[in-house]
Amino acid sequence: MSASEEERRATERKPLRIRATVVLGQTQSFEVRTLDLSVGGMGIVAQANPRPGTHMGIRFMLPLKPGGYVPFEARAKVIHSVYSASEQGFKIGLVFLALNEGAAASLQRFVLP
């Protein structure tokens, strides 16, 4: 798959504006802002500019109706990263890697009406 094919969104994204934690390696973590979420990936805003292909973990509390919030954790790969003056940080596109059943089910509940 070419980079341009991989960068195209295969699924519709739903807005999600919350705080999340990104984990790089075993010890490095930092806070990011989320932009949107789909069953295949998500958009975030960060102060760091990771290279495309970088693997990371991401975790946050996913709001689900009814029932409040559920913990969400996944491995993801950076597809693109570009500076956005309006967001005051780097807009980063992530694709999820091998979600577990619980995470996949939570995403389905959040994204689908």
Biopython code that builds the backbone (N, CA, C, O; Angstrom):
import numpy as np
from Bio.PDB.StructureBuilder import StructureBuilder

atoms = [
    (1, "MET", "N", (0.848, -1.174, 0.000)),
    (1, "MET", "CA", (0.000, 0.000, 0.000)),
    (1, "MET", "C", (0.893, 1.236, 0.000)),
    (1, "MET", "O", (1.833, 1.327, 0.789)),
    (2, "SER", "N", (0.602, 2.170, -0.871)),
    (2, "SER", "CA", (1.416, 3.380, -0.933)),
    (2, "SER", "C", (1.054, 4.301, 0.220)),
    (2, "SER", "O", (0.008, 4.146, 0.851)),
    (3, "ALA", "N", (1.938, 5.272, 0.490)),
    (3, "ALA", "CA", (1.697, 6.211, 1.598)),
    (3, "ALA", "C", (0.407, 6.981, 1.374)),
    (3, "ALA", "O", (-0.352, 7.196, 2.319)),
    (4, "SER", "N", (0.139, 7.408, 0.115)),
    (4, "SER", "CA", (-1.076, 8.180, -0.134)),
    (4, "SER", "C", (-2.320, 7.326, 0.081)),
    (4, "SER", "O", (-3.325, 7.829, 0.583)),
    (5, "GLU", "N", (-2.279, 6.038, -0.290)),
    (5, "GLU", "CA", (-3.408, 5.150, -0.041)),
    (5, "GLU", "C", (-3.591, 4.944, 1.456)),
    (5, "GLU", "O", (-4.719, 4.939, 1.950)),
    (6, "GLU", "N", (-2.505, 4.776, 2.168)),
    (6, "GLU", "CA", (-2.585, 4.520, 3.605)),
    (6, "GLU", "C", (-3.091, 5.747, 4.346)),
    (6, "GLU", "O", (-3.760, 5.616, 5.371)),
    (7, "GLU", "N", (-2.779, 6.953, 3.836)),
    (7, "GLU", "CA", (-3.190, 8.181, 4.494)),
    (7, "GLU", "C", (-4.676, 8.451, 4.335)),
    (7, "GLU", "O", (-5.263, 9.135, 5.174)),
    (8, "ARG", "N", (-5.305, 7.932, 3.277)),
    (8, "ARG", "CA", (-6.726, 8.158, 3.085)),
    (8, "ARG", "C", (-7.524, 7.445, 4.158)),
    (8, "ARG", "O", (-7.220, 6.311, 4.529)),
    (9, "ARG", "N", (-8.534, 8.115, 4.647)),
    (9, "ARG", "CA", (-9.373, 7.528, 5.689)),
    (9, "ARG", "C", (-10.299, 6.483, 5.089)),
    (9, "ARG", "O", (-11.026, 6.754, 4.134)),
    (10, "ALA", "N", (-10.264, 5.306, 5.652)),
    (10, "ALA", "CA", (-11.124, 4.222, 5.186)),
    (10, "ALA", "C", (-12.466, 4.243, 5.894)),
    (10, "ALA", "O", (-13.436, 3.654, 5.414)),
    (11, "THR", "N", (-12.525, 4.918, 7.034)),
    (11, "THR", "CA", (-13.762, 4.975, 7.810)),
    (11, "THR", "C", (-14.037, 6.403, 8.243)),
    (11, "THR", "O", (-13.121, 7.218, 8.358)),
    (12, "GLU", "N", (-15.294, 6.696, 8.480)),
    (12, "GLU", "CA", (-15.705, 8.024, 8.914)),
    (12, "GLU", "C", (-15.242, 8.274, 10.341)),
    (12, "GLU", "O", (-15.282, 7.379, 11.184)),
    (13, "ARG", "N", (-14.802, 9.501, 10.601)),
    (13, "ARG", "CA", (-14.363, 9.862, 11.952)),
    (13, "ARG", "C", (-15.406, 10.728, 12.634)),
    (13, "ARG", "O", (-16.109, 11.511, 11.995)),
    (14, "LYS", "N", (-15.489, 10.567, 13.948)),
    (14, "LYS", "CA", (-16.418, 11.339, 14.760)),
    (14, "LYS", "C", (-15.600, 12.266, 15.653)),
    (14, "LYS", "O", (-14.591, 11.835, 16.212)),
    (15, "PRO", "N", (-16.008, 13.529, 15.802)),
    (15, "PRO", "CA", (-15.248, 14.446, 16.659)),
    (15, "PRO", "C", (-15.123, 13.924, 18.087)),
    (15, "PRO", "O", (-16.066, 13.364, 18.646)),
    (16, "LEU", "N", (-13.954, 14.118, 18.656)),
    (16, "LEU", "CA", (-13.691, 13.751, 20.054)),
    (16, "LEU", "C", (-12.624, 14.702, 20.571)),
    (16, "LEU", "O", (-11.467, 14.625, 20.157)),
    (17, "ARG", "N", (-13.002, 15.591, 21.465)),
    (17, "ARG", "CA", (-12.085, 16.601, 21.998)),
    (17, "ARG", "C", (-11.862, 16.357, 23.482)),
    (17, "ARG", "O", (-12.569, 16.897, 24.333)),
    (18, "ILE", "N", (-10.855, 15.525, 23.775)),
    (18, "ILE", "CA", (-10.498, 15.217, 25.162)),
    (18, "ILE", "C", (-8.977, 15.133, 25.266)),
    (18, "ILE", "O", (-8.275, 15.252, 24.262)),
    (19, "ARG", "N", (-8.475, 14.929, 26.472)),
    (19, "ARG", "CA", (-7.045, 14.709, 26.710)),
    (19, "ARG", "C", (-6.746, 13.224, 26.638)),
    (19, "ARG", "O", (-7.566, 12.395, 27.032)),
    (20, "ALA", "N", (-5.564, 12.892, 26.130)),
    (20, "ALA", "CA", (-5.120, 11.507, 26.052)),
    (20, "ALA", "C", (-3.636, 11.464, 26.393)),
    (20, "ALA", "O", (-2.957, 12.492, 26.391)),
    (21, "THR", "N", (-3.145, 10.277, 26.684)),
    (21, "THR", "CA", (-1.726, 10.078, 26.963)),
    (21, "THR", "C", (-1.129, 9.191, 25.879)),
    (21, "THR", "O", (-1.659, 8.128, 25.558)),
    (22, "VAL", "N", (-0.019, 9.651, 25.328)),
    (22, "VAL", "CA", (0.740, 8.886, 24.337)),
    (22, "VAL", "C", (1.950, 8.300, 25.040)),
    (22, "VAL", "O", (2.596, 8.978, 25.840)),
    (23, "VAL", "N", (2.262, 7.040, 24.746)),
    (23, "VAL", "CA", (3.406, 6.360, 25.353)),
    (23, "VAL", "C", (4.352, 5.908, 24.239)),
    (23, "VAL", "O", (3.963, 5.175, 23.330)),
    (24, "LEU", "N", (5.598, 6.364, 24.333)),
    (24, "LEU", "CA", (6.650, 5.960, 23.394)),
    (24, "LEU", "C", (7.665, 5.122, 24.154)),
    (24, "LEU", "O", (8.165, 5.540, 25.198)),
    (25, "GLY", "N", (7.967, 3.949, 23.636)),
    (25, "GLY", "CA", (8.926, 3.084, 24.313)),
    (25, "GLY", "C", (8.386, 2.626, 25.660)),
    (25, "GLY", "O", (7.176, 2.489, 25.841)),
    (26, "GLN", "N", (9.289, 2.392, 26.599)),
    (26, "GLN", "CA", (8.894, 1.888, 27.913)),
    (26, "GLN", "C", (8.634, 2.985, 28.943)),
    (26, "GLN", "O", (7.890, 2.775, 29.901)),
    (27, "THR", "N", (9.246, 4.160, 28.748)),
    (27, "THR", "CA", (9.185, 5.159, 29.816)),
    (27, "THR", "C", (8.709, 6.539, 29.394)),
    (27, "THR", "O", (8.294, 7.317, 30.253)),
    (28, "GLN", "N", (8.750, 6.873, 28.127)),
    (28, "GLN", "CA", (8.417, 8.227, 27.698)),
    (28, "GLN", "C", (6.920, 8.352, 27.420)),
    (28, "GLN", "O", (6.371, 7.620, 26.596)),
    (29, "SER", "N", (6.264, 9.290, 28.116)),
    (29, "SER", "CA", (4.853, 9.548, 27.867)),
    (29, "SER", "C", (4.594, 11.045, 27.928)),
    (29, "SER", "O", (5.309, 11.784, 28.604)),
    (30, "PHE", "N", (3.556, 11.484, 27.210)),
    (30, "PHE", "CA", (3.179, 12.892, 27.239)),
    (30, "PHE", "C", (1.702, 13.027, 26.894)),
    (30, "PHE", "O", (1.097, 12.137, 26.296)),
    (31, "GLU", "N", (1.141, 14.159, 27.287)),
    (31, "GLU", "CA", (-0.278, 14.419, 27.068)),
    (31, "GLU", "C", (-0.496, 15.042, 25.700)),
    (31, "GLU", "O", (0.313, 15.844, 25.231)),
    (32, "VAL", "N", (-1.607, 14.660, 25.061)),
    (32, "VAL", "CA", (-2.011, 15.204, 23.763)),
    (32, "VAL", "C", (-3.493, 15.548, 23.831)),
    (32, "VAL", "O", (-4.183, 15.179, 24.781)),
    (33, "ARG", "N", (-3.973, 16.255, 22.820)),
    (33, "ARG", "CA", (-5.401, 16.528, 22.667)),
    (33, "ARG", "C", (-5.906, 15.684, 21.504)),
    (33, "ARG", "O", (-5.229, 15.564, 20.484)),
    (34, "THR", "N", (-7.078, 15.108, 21.651)),
    (34, "THR", "CA", (-7.659, 14.351, 20.555)),
    (34, "THR", "C", (-8.504, 15.273, 19.684)),
    (34, "THR", "O", (-9.034, 16.280, 20.153)),
    (35, "LEU", "N", (-8.620, 14.913, 18.412)),
    (35, "LEU", "CA", (-9.446, 15.666, 17.471)),
    (35, "LEU", "C", (-10.656, 14.865, 17.019)),
    (35, "LEU", "O", (-11.787, 15.352, 17.050)),
    (36, "ASP", "N", (-10.403, 13.623, 16.595)),
    (36, "ASP", "CA", (-11.472, 12.780, 16.094)),
    (36, "ASP", "C", (-11.078, 11.321, 16.228)),
    (36, "ASP", "O", (-9.924, 10.985, 16.492)),
    (37, "LEU", "N", (-12.085, 10.455, 16.035)),
    (37, "LEU", "CA", (-11.883, 9.034, 16.283)),
    (37, "LEU", "C", (-12.727, 8.219, 15.313)),
    (37, "LEU", "O", (-13.865, 8.583, 15.015)),
    (38, "SER", "N", (-12.168, 7.115, 14.819)),
    (38, "SER", "CA", (-12.907, 6.170, 13.985)),
    (38, "SER", "C", (-12.535, 4.763, 14.424)),
    (38, "SER", "O", (-11.699, 4.583, 15.309)),
    (39, "VAL", "N", (-13.157, 3.768, 13.807)),
    (39, "VAL", "CA", (-12.806, 2.397, 14.153)),
    (39, "VAL", "C", (-11.412, 2.034, 13.657)),
    (39, "VAL", "O", (-10.841, 1.038, 14.101)),
    (40, "GLY", "N", (-10.854, 2.827, 12.743)),
    (40, "GLY", "CA", (-9.533, 2.523, 12.197)),
    (40, "GLY", "C", (-8.397, 3.388, 12.690)),
    (40, "GLY", "O", (-7.232, 3.028, 12.517)),
    (41, "GLY", "N", (-8.705, 4.529, 13.307)),
    (41, "GLY", "CA", (-7.633, 5.424, 13.737)),
    (41, "GLY", "C", (-8.185, 6.681, 14.377)),
    (41, "GLY", "O", (-9.367, 6.765, 14.709)),
    (42, "MET", "N", (-7.294, 7.668, 14.544)),
    (42, "MET", "CA", (-7.718, 8.911, 15.172)),
    (42, "MET", "C", (-6.766, 10.043, 14.829)),
    (42, "MET", "O", (-5.653, 9.823, 14.350)),
    (43, "GLY", "N", (-7.226, 11.255, 15.084)),
    (43, "GLY", "CA", (-6.404, 12.440, 14.946)),
    (43, "GLY", "C", (-6.111, 13.007, 16.315)),
    (43, "GLY", "O", (-6.986, 13.039, 17.181)),
    (44, "ILE", "N", (-4.877, 13.458, 16.518)),
    (44, "ILE", "CA", (-4.479, 14.075, 17.784)),
    (44, "ILE", "C", (-3.689, 15.340, 17.486)),
    (44, "ILE", "O", (-3.253, 15.560, 16.356)),
    (45, "VAL", "N", (-3.510, 16.162, 18.499)),
    (45, "VAL", "CA", (-2.642, 17.339, 18.423)),
    (45, "VAL", "C", (-1.619, 17.212, 19.535)),
    (45, "VAL", "O", (-1.967, 16.970, 20.690)),
    (46, "ALA", "N", (-0.335, 17.380, 19.171)),
    (46, "ALA", "CA", (0.753, 17.257, 20.142)),
    (46, "ALA", "C", (1.781, 18.354, 19.901)),
    (46, "ALA", "O", (1.823, 18.961, 18.831)),
    (47, "GLN", "N", (2.602, 18.596, 20.908)),
    (47, "GLN", "CA", (3.697, 19.553, 20.756)),
    (47, "GLN", "C", (4.887, 18.926, 20.046)),
    (47, "GLN", "O", (5.707, 19.638, 19.466)),
    (48, "ALA", "N", (4.991, 17.606, 20.085)),
    (48, "ALA", "CA", (6.079, 16.890, 19.413)),
    (48, "ALA", "C", (5.675, 16.579, 17.970)),
    (48, "ALA", "O", (4.487, 16.540, 17.650)),
    (49, "ASN", "N", (6.660, 16.360, 17.109)),
    (49, "ASN", "CA", (6.427, 16.057, 15.706)),
    (49, "ASN", "C", (7.006, 14.675, 15.379)),
    (49, "ASN", "O", (8.134, 14.583, 14.896)),
    (50, "PRO", "N", (6.250, 13.601, 15.635)),
    (50, "PRO", "CA", (6.780, 12.263, 15.381)),
    (50, "PRO", "C", (6.867, 11.973, 13.881)),
    (50, "PRO", "O", (6.086, 12.495, 13.086)),
    (51, "ARG", "N", (7.818, 11.144, 13.521)),
    (51, "ARG", "CA", (7.981, 10.760, 12.117)),
    (51, "ARG", "C", (6.894, 9.770, 11.706)),
    (51, "ARG", "O", (6.460, 8.952, 12.517)),
    (52, "PRO", "N", (6.455, 9.839, 10.454)),
    (52, "PRO", "CA", (5.539, 8.807, 9.956)),
    (52, "PRO", "C", (6.167, 7.426, 10.148)),
    (52, "PRO", "O", (7.363, 7.236, 9.926)),
    (53, "GLY", "N", (5.346, 6.478, 10.559)),
    (53, "GLY", "CA", (5.825, 5.131, 10.831)),
    (53, "GLY", "C", (6.134, 4.876, 12.292)),
    (53, "GLY", "O", (6.323, 3.726, 12.687)),
    (54, "THR", "N", (6.190, 5.935, 13.113)),
    (54, "THR", "CA", (6.457, 5.785, 14.544)),
    (54, "THR", "C", (5.311, 5.020, 15.200)),
    (54, "THR", "O", (4.142, 5.338, 14.982)),
    (55, "HIS", "N", (5.644, 4.018, 16.000)),
    (55, "HIS", "CA", (4.639, 3.259, 16.752)),
    (55, "HIS", "C", (4.548, 3.825, 18.162)),
    (55, "HIS", "O", (5.552, 4.224, 18.752)),
    (56, "MET", "N", (3.333, 3.854, 18.689)),
    (56, "MET", "CA", (3.108, 4.393, 20.032)),
    (56, "MET", "C", (1.873, 3.759, 20.646)),
    (56, "MET", "O", (1.057, 3.150, 19.955)),
    (57, "GLY", "N", (1.756, 3.914, 21.941)),
    (57, "GLY", "CA", (0.530, 3.543, 22.635)),
    (57, "GLY", "C", (-0.256, 4.806, 22.901)),
    (57, "GLY", "O", (0.321, 5.881, 23.062)),
    (58, "ILE", "N", (-1.567, 4.683, 22.947)),
    (58, "ILE", "CA", (-2.410, 5.826, 23.307)),
    (58, "ILE", "C", (-3.497, 5.328, 24.249)),
    (58, "ILE", "O", (-4.057, 4.247, 24.069)),
    (59, "ARG", "N", (-3.777, 6.144, 25.256)),
    (59, "ARG", "CA", (-4.825, 5.762, 26.210)),
    (59, "ARG", "C", (-5.600, 7.005, 26.642)),
    (59, "ARG", "O", (-5.056, 8.104, 26.753)),
    (60, "PHE", "N", (-6.898, 6.784, 26.883)),
    (60, "PHE", "CA", (-7.786, 7.856, 27.318)),
    (60, "PHE", "C", (-9.086, 7.238, 27.807)),
    (60, "PHE", "O", (-9.310, 6.036, 27.672)),
    (61, "MET", "N", (-9.935, 8.076, 28.375)),
    (61, "MET", "CA", (-11.249, 7.646, 28.817)),
    (61, "MET", "C", (-12.245, 7.984, 27.708)),
    (61, "MET", "O", (-12.467, 9.154, 27.395)),
    (62, "LEU", "N", (-12.841, 6.948, 27.120)),
    (62, "LEU", "CA", (-13.755, 7.104, 25.995)),
    (62, "LEU", "C", (-15.183, 7.313, 26.494)),
    (62, "LEU", "O", (-15.713, 6.471, 27.218)),
    (63, "PRO", "N", (-15.817, 8.439, 26.111)),
    (63, "PRO", "CA", (-17.189, 8.687, 26.560)),
    (63, "PRO", "C", (-18.170, 7.826, 25.756)),
    (63, "PRO", "O", (-18.204, 7.892, 24.528)),
    (64, "LEU", "N", (-18.960, 7.022, 26.463)),
    (64, "LEU", "CA", (-19.975, 6.187, 25.818)),
    (64, "LEU", "C", (-21.337, 6.465, 26.434)),
    (64, "LEU", "O", (-21.457, 6.672, 27.641)),
    (65, "LYS", "N", (-22.360, 6.466, 25.586)),
    (65, "LYS", "CA", (-23.725, 6.671, 26.070)),
    (65, "LYS", "C", (-24.484, 5.379, 25.876)),
    (65, "LYS", "O", (-24.312, 4.755, 24.829)),
    (66, "PRO", "N", (-25.296, 4.937, 26.788)),
    (66, "PRO", "CA", (-25.268, 5.362, 28.184)),
    (66, "PRO", "C", (-24.118, 4.674, 28.912)),
    (66, "PRO", "O", (-23.527, 3.728, 28.391)),
    (67, "GLY", "N", (-23.813, 5.132, 30.074)),
    (67, "GLY", "CA", (-22.824, 4.429, 30.867)),
    (67, "GLY", "C", (-21.590, 5.209, 31.223)),
    (67, "GLY", "O", (-20.739, 4.693, 31.948)),
    (68, "GLY", "N", (-21.449, 6.430, 30.749)),
    (68, "GLY", "CA", (-20.292, 7.227, 31.142)),
    (68, "GLY", "C", (-19.047, 6.928, 30.341)),
    (68, "GLY", "O", (-19.102, 6.844, 29.114)),
    (69, "TYR", "N", (-17.926, 6.766, 31.018)),
    (69, "TYR", "CA", (-16.625, 6.622, 30.388)),
    (69, "TYR", "C", (-16.058, 5.222, 30.582)),
    (69, "TYR", "O", (-16.256, 4.597, 31.624)),
    (70, "VAL", "N", (-15.344, 4.737, 29.557)),
    (70, "VAL", "CA", (-14.634, 3.461, 29.670)),
    (70, "VAL", "C", (-13.177, 3.691, 29.290)),
    (70, "VAL", "O", (-12.898, 4.501, 28.405)),
    (71, "PRO", "N", (-12.242, 3.003, 29.935)),
    (71, "PRO", "CA", (-10.837, 3.157, 29.561)),
    (71, "PRO", "C", (-10.604, 2.574, 28.170)),
    (71, "PRO", "O", (-11.116, 1.505, 27.837)),
    (72, "PHE", "N", (-9.827, 3.290, 27.367)),
    (72, "PHE", "CA", (-9.465, 2.836, 26.027)),
    (72, "PHE", "C", (-7.951, 2.876, 25.908)),
    (72, "PHE", "O", (-7.318, 3.862, 26.286)),
    (73, "GLU", "N", (-7.378, 1.812, 25.389)),
    (73, "GLU", "CA", (-5.929, 1.751, 25.191)),
    (73, "GLU", "C", (-5.657, 0.987, 23.911)),
    (73, "GLU", "O", (-6.267, -0.051, 23.653)),
    (74, "ALA", "N", (-4.724, 1.515, 23.097)),
    (74, "ALA", "CA", (-4.409, 0.867, 21.824)),
    (74, "ALA", "C", (-2.983, 1.187, 21.395)),
    (74, "ALA", "O", (-2.382, 2.161, 21.848)),
    (75, "ARG", "N", (-2.460, 0.348, 20.517)),
    (75, "ARG", "CA", (-1.203, 0.632, 19.823)),
    (75, "ARG", "C", (-1.584, 1.303, 18.510)),
    (75, "ARG", "O", (-2.601, 0.965, 17.903)),
    (76, "ALA", "N", (-0.763, 2.257, 18.074)),
    (76, "ALA", "CA", (-1.063, 2.995, 16.850)),
    (76, "ALA", "C", (0.225, 3.329, 16.122)),
    (76, "ALA", "O", (1.316, 3.291, 16.692)),
    (77, "LYS", "N", (0.068, 3.660, 14.839)),
    (77, "LYS", "CA", (1.199, 4.062, 14.008)),
    (77, "LYS", "C", (0.900, 5.429, 13.415)),
    (77, "LYS", "O", (-0.217, 5.685, 12.967)),
    (78, "VAL", "N", (1.906, 6.315, 13.412)),
    (78, "VAL", "CA", (1.770, 7.652, 12.840)),
    (78, "VAL", "C", (1.730, 7.536, 11.316)),
    (78, "VAL", "O", (2.620, 6.946, 10.702)),
    (79, "ILE", "N", (0.690, 8.104, 10.723)),
    (79, "ILE", "CA", (0.562, 8.134, 9.264)),
    (79, "ILE", "C", (1.071, 9.464, 8.714)),
    (79, "ILE", "O", (1.750, 9.499, 7.688)),
    (80, "HIS", "N", (0.742, 10.551, 9.396)),
    (80, "HIS", "CA", (1.233, 11.874, 8.974)),
    (80, "HIS", "C", (1.271, 12.809, 10.176)),
    (80, "HIS", "O", (0.595, 12.583, 11.180)),
    (81, "SER", "N", (2.064, 13.847, 10.058)),
    (81, "SER", "CA", (2.165, 14.869, 11.096)),
    (81, "SER", "C", (2.501, 16.190, 10.416)),
    (81, "SER", "O", (3.467, 16.275, 9.658)),
    (82, "VAL", "N", (1.701, 17.225, 10.689)),
    (82, "VAL", "CA", (1.918, 18.527, 10.077)),
    (82, "VAL", "C", (1.587, 19.609, 11.114)),
    (82, "VAL", "O", (0.638, 19.470, 11.886)),
    (83, "TYR", "N", (2.381, 20.687, 11.122)),
    (83, "TYR", "CA", (2.128, 21.761, 12.081)),
    (83, "TYR", "C", (0.865, 22.512, 11.701)),
    (83, "TYR", "O", (0.634, 22.804, 10.528)),
    (84, "SER", "N", (0.043, 22.827, 12.707)),
    (84, "SER", "CA", (-1.186, 23.588, 12.518)),
    (84, "SER", "C", (-1.163, 24.793, 13.441)),
    (84, "SER", "O", (-1.210, 24.642, 14.661)),
    (85, "ALA", "N", (-1.090, 25.990, 12.868)),
    (85, "ALA", "CA", (-1.098, 27.200, 13.678)),
    (85, "ALA", "C", (-2.422, 27.332, 14.423)),
    (85, "ALA", "O", (-2.441, 27.770, 15.573)),
    (86, "SER", "N", (-3.534, 26.958, 13.782)),
    (86, "SER", "CA", (-4.837, 27.091, 14.432)),
    (86, "SER", "C", (-4.976, 26.157, 15.634)),
    (86, "SER", "O", (-5.667, 26.490, 16.597)),
    (87, "GLU", "N", (-4.332, 24.998, 15.589)),
    (87, "GLU", "CA", (-4.376, 24.054, 16.714)),
    (87, "GLU", "C", (-3.211, 24.256, 17.679)),
    (87, "GLU", "O", (-3.176, 23.643, 18.746)),
    (88, "GLN", "N", (-2.267, 25.104, 17.315)),
    (88, "GLN", "CA", (-1.081, 25.401, 18.121)),
    (88, "GLN", "C", (-0.299, 24.137, 18.472)),
    (88, "GLN", "O", (0.099, 23.925, 19.618)),
    (89, "GLY", "N", (-0.094, 23.309, 17.456)),
    (89, "GLY", "CA", (0.659, 22.075, 17.636)),
    (89, "GLY", "C", (0.648, 21.265, 16.356)),
    (89, "GLY", "O", (0.161, 21.727, 15.324)),
    (90, "PHE", "N", (1.180, 20.067, 16.421)),
    (90, "PHE", "CA", (1.231, 19.189, 15.261)),
    (90, "PHE", "C", (-0.031, 18.331, 15.205)),
    (90, "PHE", "O", (-0.369, 17.634, 16.162)),
    (91, "LYS", "N", (-0.721, 18.397, 14.067)),
    (91, "LYS", "CA", (-1.870, 17.526, 13.832)),
    (91, "LYS", "C", (-1.315, 16.200, 13.329)),
    (91, "LYS", "O", (-0.623, 16.142, 12.313)),
    (92, "ILE", "N", (-1.632, 15.146, 14.058)),
    (92, "ILE", "CA", (-1.051, 13.830, 13.790)),
    (92, "ILE", "C", (-2.176, 12.848, 13.483)),
    (92, "ILE", "O", (-3.143, 12.735, 14.237)),
    (93, "GLY", "N", (-2.037, 12.144, 12.372)),
    (93, "GLY", "CA", (-2.987, 11.103, 12.011)),
    (93, "GLY", "C", (-2.439, 9.752, 12.434)),
    (93, "GLY", "O", (-1.305, 9.405, 12.104)),
    (94, "LEU", "N", (-3.243, 8.987, 13.165)),
    (94, "LEU", "CA", (-2.840, 7.674, 13.654)),
    (94, "LEU", "C", (-3.737, 6.600, 13.064)),
    (94, "LEU", "O", (-4.930, 6.822, 12.861)),
    (95, "VAL", "N", (-3.165, 5.439, 12.791)),
    (95, "VAL", "CA", (-3.938, 4.257, 12.427)),
    (95, "VAL", "C", (-3.735, 3.237, 13.542)),
    (95, "VAL", "O", (-2.612, 3.021, 13.997)),
    (96, "PHE", "N", (-4.836, 2.607, 13.984)),
    (96, "PHE", "CA", (-4.734, 1.622, 15.058)),
    (96, "PHE", "C", (-4.136, 0.319, 14.542)),
    (96, "PHE", "O", (-4.346, -0.072, 13.394)),
    (97, "LEU", "N", (-3.387, -0.341, 15.418)),
    (97, "LEU", "CA", (-2.763, -1.628, 15.114)),
    (97, "LEU", "C", (-3.383, -2.702, 15.994)),
    (97, "LEU", "O", (-3.346, -2.573, 17.218)),
    (98, "ALA", "N", (-3.940, -3.738, 15.428)),
    (98, "ALA", "CA", (-4.414, -4.926, 16.144)),
    (98, "ALA", "C", (-5.125, -4.608, 17.462)),
    (98, "ALA", "O", (-4.594, -4.886, 18.537)),
    (99, "LEU", "N", (-6.311, -4.032, 17.380)),
    (99, "LEU", "CA", (-7.092, -3.732, 18.580)),
    (99, "LEU", "C", (-7.585, -5.011, 19.238)),
    (99, "LEU", "O", (-7.918, -5.979, 18.554)),
    (100, "ASN", "N", (-7.630, -5.013, 20.572)),
    (100, "ASN", "CA", (-8.241, -6.160, 21.255)),
    (100, "ASN", "C", (-9.766, -6.039, 21.124)),
    (100, "ASN", "O", (-10.278, -4.992, 20.729)),
    (101, "GLU", "N", (-10.477, -7.109, 21.456)),
    (101, "GLU", "CA", (-11.935, -7.142, 21.262)),
    (101, "GLU", "C", (-12.661, -6.049, 22.033)),
    (101, "GLU", "O", (-13.596, -5.438, 21.517)),
    (102, "GLY", "N", (-12.235, -5.804, 23.260)),
    (102, "GLY", "CA", (-12.885, -4.785, 24.077)),
    (102, "GLY", "C", (-12.727, -3.391, 23.495)),
    (102, "GLY", "O", (-13.689, -2.624, 23.451)),
    (103, "ALA", "N", (-11.522, -3.056, 23.048)),
    (103, "ALA", "CA", (-11.271, -1.743, 22.456)),
    (103, "ALA", "C", (-12.060, -1.581, 21.163)),
    (103, "ALA", "O", (-12.646, -0.526, 20.920)),
    (104, "ALA", "N", (-12.078, -2.628, 20.327)),
    (104, "ALA", "CA", (-12.816, -2.567, 19.057)),
    (104, "ALA", "C", (-14.313, -2.377, 19.310)),
    (104, "ALA", "O", (-14.964, -1.599, 18.612)),
    (105, "ALA", "N", (-14.860, -3.082, 20.301)),
    (105, "ALA", "CA", (-16.286, -2.958, 20.625)),
    (105, "ALA", "C", (-16.606, -1.555, 21.140)),
    (105, "ALA", "O", (-17.643, -0.991, 20.790)),
    (106, "SER", "N", (-15.733, -0.993, 21.959)),
    (106, "SER", "CA", (-15.942, 0.368, 22.474)),
    (106, "SER", "C", (-15.926, 1.385, 21.340)),
    (106, "SER", "O", (-16.741, 2.307, 21.324)),
    (107, "LEU", "N", (-15.010, 1.227, 20.396)),
    (107, "LEU", "CA", (-14.951, 2.134, 19.240)),
    (107, "LEU", "C", (-16.236, 2.055, 18.426)),
    (107, "LEU", "O", (-16.784, 3.080, 18.021)),
    (108, "GLN", "N", (-16.710, 0.849, 18.190)),
    (108, "GLN", "CA", (-17.957, 0.668, 17.440)),
    (108, "GLN", "C", (-19.109, 1.395, 18.136)),
    (108, "GLN", "O", (-19.900, 2.078, 17.487)),
    (109, "ARG", "N", (-19.198, 1.246, 19.446)),
    (109, "ARG", "CA", (-20.278, 1.910, 20.205)),
    (109, "ARG", "C", (-20.167, 3.422, 20.117)),
    (109, "ARG", "O", (-21.184, 4.112, 20.046)),
    (110, "PHE", "N", (-18.937, 3.952, 20.120)),
    (110, "PHE", "CA", (-18.746, 5.408, 20.073)),
    (110, "PHE", "C", (-19.047, 5.969, 18.689)),
    (110, "PHE", "O", (-19.727, 6.988, 18.564)),
    (111, "VAL", "N", (-18.544, 5.312, 17.655)),
    (111, "VAL", "CA", (-18.613, 5.865, 16.300)),
    (111, "VAL", "C", (-19.981, 5.654, 15.647)),
    (111, "VAL", "O", (-20.496, 6.553, 14.983)),
    (112, "LEU", "N", (-20.564, 4.478, 15.832)),
    (112, "LEU", "CA", (-21.829, 4.171, 15.152)),
    (112, "LEU", "C", (-23.007, 4.704, 15.947)),
    (112, "LEU", "O", (-23.010, 4.652, 17.177)),
    (113, "PRO", "N", (-24.022, 5.224, 15.234)),
    (113, "PRO", "CA", (-25.194, 5.788, 15.935)),
    (113, "PRO", "C", (-26.004, 4.748, 16.660)),
    (113, "PRO", "O", (-27.010, 5.076, 17.287)),
]
sb = StructureBuilder()
sb.init_structure("model")
sb.init_model(0)
sb.init_chain("A")
sb.init_seg("    ")
for serial, (resi, resn, name, xyz) in enumerate(atoms, 1):
    if name == "N":
        sb.init_residue(resn, " ", resi, " ")
    sb.init_atom(name, np.array(xyz, "f"), 0.0, 1.0, " ", f" {name:<3s}", serial, name[0])
structure = sb.get_structure()
